[in-house]
């Protein structure tokens, strides 16, 4: 049952939409009090997407938000900032690493990373993003996420 649900979620996340003739995907990140990685999480907390794809931050449970961490955003890319309980959809046009947080639960480690694009362009700000300092729980989760993006 659990795995069937996951497969369905995966199919939904991979649903593609047509934008100006190019195929762009829309992904979903849920904001949760409790997930597979523990308390106060974005799920999935790591995404690899293509330029032009968008991510919908779902207010699955109340009390959360999604907003950019400016020091973990590619140079020149727009910042996003959802209010508490707000569901936002963000389109990522510029390649690179995007770190984001839930404002109320940043110190509890409610953070996530989106890698846009592939190769050099996607990693242009990787070292800068990895070098940003955070409270201990956020730091620990970011470290695991960056390990997952290393290959
Ligand atoms: Cu939160």
Boltz pocket constraint, residues with backbone or C-beta under 6 A from the ligand:
constraints:
  - pocket:
      binder: B
      contacts: [[A, 31], [A, 32], [A, 40], [A, 63], [A, 64], [A, 65], [A, 102], [A, 103], [A, 104], [A, 105], [A, 110]]
      max_distance: 6.0
